[in-house]
Amino acid sequence: MTLKFYNSLTRSRDEFKPINAENVRMYACGPTVYDYAHIGNARPIIVFDVLFRLLRHVYGKDHVTYVRNITDVDDKINARAEREGISIAEVTERTTEQFHADIAALGVLEPTVEPRATAHIKQMIDMVSALIEKGHAYEADGHVLFDVPSMPDYGQLSNRNRDEMIAGARVEVASYKKDPTDFILWKPSTGNEPGWDSPWGYGRPGWHLECSAMSAKYLGETFDIHAGGIDLQFPHHENEIAQSRCSHGTDVMANVWLHNGFLQVEGEKMSKSLGNFLTIHGLLEYWPGEVLKFNMLRTHYRQPIDWTEKGLEESLTILQRLYDKCAEATTVPATIIDALSDDLNTPKAIAELHQITDPGEIAAALNLMGFSCDTAKITKSQGNIDEAKINALIESRNQARADKNWAESDRIRDELDAMGIELKDGPEGTIWKVK
C-alpha cells in the first residue's frame, strides 16, 4: 500500500516513507487556550484525526505517535485574565477543559501526547542557549532573537521573498533588532505577566519556540509529519523550522508538511464584526458533533471550505441514510483506503461509501474515518433557546426593514437561521419557531 501526500515543503505529491515504520511520528499545532475554539480551529483537529486513524490502520495502533500541544502561555491569555480579573491558571484550565469537551463531541481520538507549553520551559531555554552558542541567536535589550540572516535557506517552506516575509511576519519594529525579519525567542516579563528565570533574566518564551521544543522532546530532532492550518505556514511553521534545524544541526525538521485550507462562513470571512463567528461549542448546541465532522470532511482538506447551513442540513441527511444501512463492522473496502491514501481524499472516500452495498463494510469504512454509526449521536438538538435574544434580533430586523436596510435585515435572518430559528412575516408581525 502506498500513501501519498501533498508536501508543502516540496510543493509536490510525494510517496510517504516513514523514517521508522515501527514508530511513525506526527505533530500538529494545538490551541492557544484563552477562548472557545471556533469552527476554523476544528478543521485541523478533524482532518488530521483522520490522518492519525489512517496511519494507525496502515502501520498498527502501537506504531504511530501523534503529538498535539496546548499553548498555555501567550499574551492573549494574559489579556483575557486581566479583563476578567482572574488568574492566568484559571483561564487556561477552564478553556482547556472546554476545548477537550468540544472536540470529544466531534468524535476525534486523543493524541498520543498532549504537552503543555508551561511544562517545557527548560527545553525551550536549552534550545535558545544552543542557538546562541551556534551563532543563530543574540541577546538584545532583555530579549533573545533568532538571527534570520544566519540561516541562508530560511523561507523554503513558504517560498516568500524578503519583502513578503517582512510584511507577512508583522514583526515588531524594534531598535534592538539586527534585521527586520529577526523574531523573538525569549522576552522579559514584568508585573503580572507569567515568567521564568533564565540566563537572560526573568521572562517567557516566544510562541514559535514552544512547538520546536515540545516536538523535539516527544518526536526527536527529525520526524515524519508536521501538520496545521495554512494560516500557520508563515511565520509560525517557518520559524519552527529555523529554530529546530539550527539548534539541532539537521537538514529538515519534519519530512512532510501538511496544511489545511481556510474556512469561511456563508461565503464571507468569519469575524465577530460580521456576526458570523461560529464556535464549536455554539454549533454543538444545535448540531451533533458527528454531523459537524462529516460536513468538514466533504471538502478536501487542502481546499477552502464554505461553511453553510445548507451544507450542514445535507450532511445530516447523508449521515442518516448511511447510518440506517450500517451493521456490525467487518472489513474496510479497498476503495476507501485508496481514497484516503491519495492525499487524504475524504470527499472521494465519501463518494465511494455510496457505492458500497455490504452493511458491515459501510460501518467499517465509517468507523475508520471516526464515525460511530450510532443514530442517537446524529439526532439534531434544539439547543438552549434564548427567547430574549431571539426577540431582540427580531426587533432589530424589523427596524432594519423599516429603514429599508435590506442587507442588515437579511443578515439578521441568516443569524437566526443559524441558531435554528425560522421566521414567518405576516400582517400581525413576525413570528418564529424552532426548525
N, C-alpha and C positions, 0 to 999 in steps of 0.2 A: 504494500500500500504506500502511495506517495502523497505526502502533504505538500501543498504549495500555497505560499502566502505572498501578498504584495508587500515587499520590504521597503519602507520609506527611506532607508539608508542607501539602498542600491537603485531605488526607483524602478524596480522590476519585480515580476512574479518569479520567485525563486523556490526551488525544491528545499524543503525543510530537512536539515540534517542536524540532529541534536549533538551537542558536544559529548554527552554521555547518555545513551538511551536508557540506562538504569536510573538516571536522575535528570529528567527534563525540567529545566528551571525557567520560570517566567515571573515577571514583575509588572504590576500595574499601579499607577498613581491613585491613591485613595483620596478621601475627602479631607478638607480643612473644616474642622468641627466647630462652627460658630453659628450655624443656622440650619434649617431644614434643607435637605438636598433637593434640588429642582430636577425636573424630568430630563434635562440635558445631562446632569450628573449621573442619571440612571443608565444612560446609553452604554458607557464603557463597562459599568457593573454587569449589565445584562449580556452584551456581546462577548466580553472576554470570559464570562462564566461559561458560555457555550464552547469557547476555545479550550478552557480548562477541562470541560467534560469530554471533548473530543480527544484531547491528548491522553486523558486517563483511559479512554476506550482503546486507543491505539497502543499505548505503552504500558498500561496497567495502573491501577489506582495508587499503588505504593511507589510508583516511579515518576511521579510528577510533583514538583514543589511550586506552589503558587504563593507569592508574597504580594499583599496589597496593604499599603501603610495607612496610618492615621496621622494627619498633621495636626498636632495639638499645641503648637507654639507658632503664633502668627499675629501680625498686627491687627487683623480683622477680629481675632478672638479677643485681643486686649480692648479694642474699641467696644465690642459687644458687652464685655464685663463692666466696663466703666459706665456705659449707657444704662445698664440695668442695675448698677450698684451692687453687683455680686462678685464673687471671686472668679478668677480665670478657671480654676479647677471645676467650679460649679457649671460654668458654661460648657467646658469640654466634656464633662461627664454626662450632662444632660443631652447634649447634642449627639454624642457618640451613641448613647442609648437609643435616641430617636432614629438615628441612621440605621442601626442594626435592626430595629423593629420594622422599619420601612422596607429594607432590602430583603428581609426574611419573608415578607409578604409577597415579594416578587418571585420567590422560589429559587433563589440562587444558592449555590454551595458556599460554605465558609471557606476562605482561603486557608492554605496550609499554615501560614504565619501571618499575623496582622500586627506588625510592630508599631509602636507609638514613638513619635519623634523624641519626646522628652525622656524616653528611656535609653536613648542612644547618643547622648551628648558627648560621652567620652570618645566614641568612634568618630564623631564629627570633629572634635578637637584634634585627634590624631591625624585625620585626613588633612586638615588645614596645616598642621605642623609639617607634614610630608610635602605639601605643595610649596610652602615657604622654603623648605630645605632644598627642593629641587629647582628653585628659581621660577616657579609658576604663580607665586602669590607674594604679596607685600603688605606690610602694616603701614597705615597712614591715618593719623588723627583719630586713634582709637578703633579704627576699622581694619579688617583684613580683607583685601580684594584679590580676585583672580586676575592675573595679568594676561588678558586675551592675546595680545601680540606675541606672547611667548609660545603660543601654540600655532604653528604655521598653517595647519589644516583645520582650524576652528571654522565651524559653519557648514560642514559637509552634510549634516542631516537636513537642515532647512534650505541649503543651497541659496543663501542670500548674499548679496554683495555688502560691502561695509556700510554704505549709507542706509540700506534696508535694515541692517542689523541694529544700527543706532536708533532708527525710528521705531522699529518693532520692539526693541527691548524696553522702551520707556524708562531708560535708566536715569537715575538722579544725576543732575549736573552738579558736580562737587569739585571743589578746588583741589582736593587731595587725590583725585584720580589721575593716574598716569595717562590713561587713554579713555575716551568716552565710552567705549564698549566694555570696560572692566566692570565686573559685578561683585557684589558683596558676598563674602563667605562668613564673616563674623562681624557683629555690630554691637556697640555698647548699649547697656540697659541702664535706665535711671528710673527713679520714682517707683511706681507700682508695676513697671514692666517686668516680665519674667527674665531671669538671668542666672548665669552660672559662672563660677570662677574659671578663668582660662589664662594662658600665658600672656594674653593681650588685654587683660582686665576683665571686669565683670560684664558679661554680655550674653548674647544669644545668637543662634545660627541664622544664616540666610536660608531662604526656602529651598533653593536648588540643592544645597549641601545635604539636606536631610535624606532625600531619596538615594543619593550616591552612597552615603554611609550605611543606610539600612539594607540596600540591595547587596552591597559587598559583604555584609555580615552573614546574611542568610543564603545568598546565592553564589558568592565568590566574586573575584575580580572581573571575570568574564562569564556571561551566562547566555542563555539561548534567546529569550524573547523579552522585549520591553514593550508594554502597551499603554495606551492612553488616548485622550482626545486630541484632535488636530490642533486645538487651541493651545495645547501644551508643547507642541513641537518646537516652537521658538517663543521665548528664550529658555523655558524650563528644561526640556529634554536636551537641547543643545548644550546647556550649561552643565547638566548632569554628565554628559559625555566628556566634556572638557575636564571637569574635576576628577572623574573616575580614571580616565586614561592617563592623565598627567600625574596623578598621585601614585598609581599602580605601575605605570610604565608599560601599558598594554596598547595594542593596536585598535581594539574595539572595547566598548563597554558591554553591549549586547549584540549578538549577531543579526538578530531580526528586530525591526521596529515596526509596530503596527499602530495605526492611528484611525480612530473612528471619526466620521464626518460631523458637521454641525447639525443642530436641531432648531427648527423654527416652529411657531405655533400659528395655525390657520393662515399660513402664507406670510407671516411677519416675524421679525426677530423678537424673541422673548425678552420682555423687560417689565419691570414693575410700573414704569411710567405709562405703558400701554395697557396695563391691566390684564396682561396675558401671562403673567409669571406663574407657572404651574409647578408646585412641589409634588414629590412622590407622595408625601403624607396627605396632601389635599386631594389628589386624584384617587387615593385608596378609599376615601370616604364614599366614593360613588362607583368605582370600578374595581373589579377583582384584580389582584396582582398579576395573575397569570394572563389576563387579557392585556394588561399594560405591557407585559413582556412579549407576548405574541405580536402585538401591534408594532413594537420596536423591531422585531426580527423580520417583519415583512419587507423591510428595506435593507439592502446590503449595507453592512457596517461602514464601508468607506464613503458611501454616498450621503449627501444631505437628506434629511428627513423632514417632512412637513407633518407635524403632529396635529391631527384634526379630530373633531367629534365624530365625523362620518367614518373616519378610519377606525376609531375605537368600536363603533357600532358594528362595522364589518368584521372586525377581529373577534368580537364576542360571538357573532353568528357563526363564523367559520369554526371557532373552537367548540361551540356547542355541537355542531354537526360531527366533528371529528371525535369528540368525547363519547357521543352516542354510539359510535362504531367500535370503541375500544373493548378489548377483552384482556385476559391475563397476558402480560408481555412475554414475547418469545424472542425472536431474533431481529436485530436491526437490519433492514434491507440494504443491500449494497448501494442502491441508488442514493440513499440518504447519506451514507458515508462518503460516497463520491462527491456529492454536492458540497458537504461541509469541508471535505479535504481540498476543495478548489477555492482557496482564499475565503473560507468560512461563508460560503454562499447560502445563507439561510433562506432567501426568497426562493432559490431553486429547490432547496430541501422541502420547503412548504408546498411548492408545486408538485413535487414528486409524491408527497403524502397523499394527494388526491388521487393518485394512480394506484395506490396500494389497496388491495381488497381484503387481505387477511387481517382480521381484528387484532390478533396478537402482535403482528408486525407493525401495525399502526401505533399500538400502545408502546412498543419498544422504541420506535422512532421518536415519538413524543417524549418519552422518558429520557432519551439521550440528550434532547435539547432542553430538558428541565421542566417538562410539563407532567402533571400528576395523573391526568385522565379522570380526575375526580370532579364530577359535575357540580358538587357542592362548592367547589373552590372557584367556580366561574359564575356564581349567582350574583347578579348585579345588586348592590346595596343602594338604598335610598339616602344613605348618609345621614348626617345630623342637620336637619333643616333649620336654618336660621331665618325665621319669618321676618324679624325686624330688618335684617339685611336685604332680604328679597323685596320687601315693601319699599325700602329706601331706594333701591335700584329702580324699581318701577316708577316711583315718583320722579326720580332724576330723568328717566326715559320719557315720561310724559312731558316734562318741562322742555327736553330737547326737541320733542315732536312739536310742541307749541312754538318753539323758536325756529322751527324748520331746519334744525340741525340734524339732518338725516344720518350723517356719518356717526355722530355720537349716539343717536337712537339705535342704530344697528349694532354698534359696539356693545352697548348695554344688553341688548337682546342676546348677543353672542355670549356675553359673560354669564348671563342667567342660564343659557342653554348648556354651557359647560358645567354649570352647577346641577344640571339635571332638571331644570325648571322650564316648563313650556308655557308660553303666554298666549292669551286669546283676547284680541281687542274687540269690544262691542260698544253699542250705543250707551251703555251704562258704565263704561270704563274698561279697564284691563283686569282680567282675572288670570290666575296662574294655577298650575297643578304640577305635581311631580311626574316626570315622564316614566 
